[in-house]
């Protein structure tokens, strides 16, 4: 395997979460007795550019298909985040009715709908047909394709370029990140701005967020490395923000390197120095992560086995991809966790990959009244605890696993 950015041969392992099915490959009842395909989930770190990455064992085309189960609009926290972003970026860059906003991985229109309310022209680019269909019904023009240089050139030929080009949690999802960034360069107007959000590798390591590793995430990014990737394509990162989303993310702002309209802020150097101080460009930084994940595995299994012995019942909330990584790495099945609740009807009445835990609606939780609810999408823990606070009426308790097992 060679680095997908600098092509250096990869020799250094970051963590091996062992073989597992793709985290969003939910099963229908009739599929439970069929064989499942398992893929390696070994993460490597490049000793040259320090891009942390997995190989493309399952193609992005087969992962992001018309049965994709993640719909962004089911999280009220994420919708509020999107709306706040639209207000900020509209004011900061003076966007209006003559502007052009493009979003890649636009999903079900969770974000572009707020630009539409301001009558700012938008274009969504979303490869999963079922989520794109929802966006189109909202009145959001959407192209159902993968974005890269080919589509970027096609858009330019059609006279379409962006004043604002954005993508949230998509940089990590693309196997050919170089082609993606090249495409951004092509489609961006001379004085246009790019914003990208992605989970911060620094926070992944600090907070032991190994469950955010799955086959959809081909890369795990730092400012140190993404700055190199953008610079190689003639794009300059001129500002960066630290965000609380997804356990700690970065929002980068980029421009054409020849664009002098947007000065580079001190924040870029500040975050970069923060990473370097932690050792992001040193192989020593990436050691011992395997052992930290193992501690969580052992603690979770001990907890679940103890509750089983004591006659207590454990359920989970949130059929998230990160939850599937956690459960499959730990080897948890439906004998230890009875069911998982999810608000997304596209996941309900299906079963988690490998663990075969059934996905149910919230009414089932109220009916069954388990003793513990394990929160799998810990990044929206506060939202879930508030939503399910009623479990305390039957003395139910919440549990989280990352960064360490905690009973709330």
N, C-alpha and C positions, 0 to 999 in steps of 0.2 A: 504494500500500500504506500502511495506517495501523497504528500500534502496537496490538498486541492487548491491551495493558493500558490505556494512557492515551489512545488514539485519535489521537495526534499524527501528522501526515503524515510518513512516513519519507523522508529526503533524503540520509542519509549511509551510504555503503557501508563495511562492515567487511572483507569478502573475497568474491571471486567465484571459486568452484571449478568454474565452467563446468557445462554440462548433463551429467547422468548419470542412469542408472536408479536407482530406489530401492535402497538398499544391501543390503537383505535379499531382493531379488527374484531368488532363485536360479533357475537354469534346468535343466529336464530335457533329456536328449540330443535328444529330438525337437523341442525348441523352439529349437535353436541356429540354424536357418535361417529362423526367423520374425523379423519386425521387433520391436525393443525400444523401449519408450517412455522417452524421456529428459525429465527435468524440470530447470528452472533450479535451481542451488544457489548462489544469491547471498544473502549475509547482510548485514542492515542493522542499524544501531544508532539507537535513538531518542534524539534530542538533548534530550528532556524528562525521561524517567524512566530512560534508559540501559538499557532492555531490548534485548538483542541477539537478533535473530530472523530466521527465514526465513518466507516466505509459505507458505500451505498449497496447494502445487501438486498434491500427491497427498493425498487425504483419509486421515484416520487410520483410517477404516473399511476402506479398501482395503489399508492397510499392516498393520494388526493384525487379520488374518483367520485362518481356520482352517488355513492353511498356513504360519503363522509359524514360523520356523526357530530362534529363540533360546530355548533351555531353560537356565535359570539353574543347574541342578544339575550341569552338566558341568564346572564350575570348582570344584576343591577349595578354592581360595583364597576364592572367594565364599561357599561353604558355611561355612567357618570364620568368616568375617566375620559371616554371619547368626547363627550360633550364639552368638558372643560378644555380639552386639547383644541377643539374647533374654535372656541371663543378666543383662546390665547393666540393661535396661529393666524386667525383672521385679522386680529388687531395688530399683531406685531409686523406682519408683512403686507398689510393694507389690501387684503383680498376683497374682491367685489364681484359684481355681475359680469364683468368683462374678463375675469380671471379663469384659469383652467386648473382644476384639481384632479389629480389621478391617484388612485390607491391600488397597490397590489395586495393580494390576499384580502380583498375587500369583504369576503365572507357574505353574510346576509344583509349587508348595508348598515351594520351597527353604527358606523362612524359617518359615512358619507351622507346619511339622512340628515345630519345636523347642518352640513354645508347646504344641502338642498333647501332646508328651511330658510336659509339666508339668500336663496336664489343665486347661489354661486354654482356655475356649471361644474359637473363632476363626471368622472368616468371610473367605474370599477373594473378591476381585472382580477378574475377569480376562476381558478381551474376546476373547482368542484361544482358540477351542474346543479345539484340540489340546493346548495346555499345561494348560488347566483340567482336561481329562480325566485327565491324569497326577496332578494334585493331588487330584482326587476319589477316585482309586484309592488314594491314601494316607490316605483318611479325612478329608480337609479339605473342609468344605462350601464350595462355590464358586459364585458367581453369574457367568454368562458375559455380562457387559454392560459398557459404558463407564460410568464413574462421573461424576456431575455432579449438579446440583440435582434433576433429575427422579428419579434413582435414590435420592438422599438422602432426599427427601420420602417416597418409597415405603417405604423402610426404616423411617423414623420412624413411619409409619402402622401398620407391622407390629410396632411396639414394639422395634425394634432400633436401639440407639445404642451408641457406642463409648467405653470408658474409655481405650483406646489406638487411635488411628487412624494408620496408617503407610503410607508409600510410598517405595520405593527406585528412583531413576532413572525417575521417572514425570512429575515436574513439567515437565521439558523436552519430554516426548513428547505433550503435550496442546495442541491448537491453541487451545482456549478456556480459558486458564488461570484466568481470572476465574470462570467457571462452576464449574470444579473446586474452587477455594478456597471459593466460596460453599457448595458441597456439603459440604465438610469442616465448615464452621461449623454447618450444619444437623444433621449426624449425630453431632456430638461432644457427649457428656454435659457438664453444667455444669462439672464439675471434671475433665473428661477432658483428655488430652494428645495432641497431634499430633507425630509425628516424620517428617521428610522428608529424604532424602539426594539430592544431585544434584552432578554435576561442577561445580567452581568455575570460573567465568569467569576469575578472576584467574590460576589455574594454567594454563588453556588458553592465555592470552596469554603468560605467562612462559615456558612450556615448548613453545611453538610446536605445540600439539596441534590443528592444523587438521583432522586426519583424524577428529576426534570430531564434525565437522560433517557431518550427513547428513539426509535428508528426514524421518526419524523424530523428529529433534530440532528442534522448532519454536522453542524458546527456549534461550538460553545465559545462565545466571543468576549474579548476584552477591547477596550479603547486602543490599547497598544497595537493589537493586530488589525483591527478594522480600519484604523488610520492608515496602515500600510496598504491594505487592500484598496481603499478609496484613492489614495495618492497614486497608486500604480495605474489608475484609469483617468487621471487628470482631475480628480475631485478633492476638494479641501474641506475637512471638518472644521467649521468655524465656531461651533458652540456645542455644549453637551450638558445634559441635565441628569441627575440621579433621581430615579423614581422608585416608589415603594411597590409598584405592580410586579406580580409574578415573583415575589420574594426578593425583589431588588433588581431594577432594570436601568438601562441607559437609554436616553433619547438623544440621538446625534442630529446635528444640523449640518448639511453639506452644501457646497456650491461648486461651480466651475472654478478651477484654480486661477483663471484669468479674470474672474469677477471681483472687482475691488469694492463693490457696493456693501458687502457684508464683512466687516472686520472680524478677525479671529479674537475671540474673547479669552480672558485669563482662565476661564473655567476649563478649557481644553487642557492646558498645561497642569492645572491643579489636579484634575482627575488622573491624568497620565502619571504624574509624580506619585500619587496615592497608590496606583497599581505597581509602579516600579519599587516603591518602598516595601510593599508586601512581597515582592519577588516574582511578579508575573512573568518576567523574562529570565527566570532561573529554573532549571529542571528540579531543583530541590523542593520548590514550592508545590509540585504536583505529586510528591511522594506521600504515603500514609493515608491517602484518601480512601483506598480500598478498606483499610482497617476501620475507619470511621463508619463506613457504610455497614460493615459487618456487625458493629456494636448495635446499630439500629435494628438489624435483622434479628439478632439474638434476643434483644429486649422485647421486640414485638411478638416473636414466637413464644417467649416465656409468658408474656402477659396473656396472650390468647389461650394458651394451654391451661394456665392457672384459672382463668374464668370458666373454661370448659369443665375443669375438675370441680369447681365450686357451683356448678349448675347455673351460671350466669350466661346471658345471651348477648352476643355482640353483632351489631350491624354496622354498615358504613354509609357515609353520605358523599355523593359526588363521584360519578363514574368517569373520572378524569384520566387522561393518559398517564399522568404522573402516578396516579393510584395504581394503575395496572403495572407500571414498572416496579413499584414498591411491593405489591402483592406477589408478583411473579418471581422477583429476586428472592423474596422471603419464602417462597413455596407455599403460600397460603391458599387454601381451597375453601369450598362452601361448607365444610364441616366445622370450620373455625369462625368464619364470618357468614352469617345466614343469608344476607341480602344487602344490596347497596341501593340507596335512594337517589334518584336524579330527576331534576325538573324538566329535562329535555325529553319530550315524547319520542324523539327519534332513537333514544337509547332504551327507553322503557320496554319491557317484555322481551328484552334480549339478554345475553349472558356475557360476562367479561371473558376476554380471551385467556385461555389456559386455566384460570382459576374456576371458571364456569359458575361464578356467583351470579344469581339472577338480579337484574336491574328492575326496580319497581318504582311506583309513584309514592308521593309523600303520605297519601291516605293509608297505605299499607304500613308505614312506620307507626302512625297513630294507633292503628289496630293492633299491631304486634307488641308495642311497648318494650323494646329491648333494654337491657341494663346499661349498655354502652353504645355510643355512636362514634365510630372512628371517622374523623374528618380527613378525607383523602386530598382534596384541593385546599391545602393549608394556606395558600396565598389569599383565599377569601374567607378565612376562618371567622373573622368578626361578623361578616354578613350571614354566614351559616348559623353561628351560635345565636344570633339575634332572631333569625327566622325560625329556628327549632327550639327556642327557649322553653317551650311547653314540655319538653321531655323531663324537665325537673319536677313536674307535677307527679310523675311516677318514679321519682328519684333516679332518673337516668342521668348519665354523665357523658361528657364529651372527652375524646382522646385524640391527640395528635402525635405524629411520629418524628417530624422533622423540626428542628435539628436533632431532637432526642425525644424519646417517649415521654409524654406528659398527659396526666389525667386532669382535666379542667374541672 
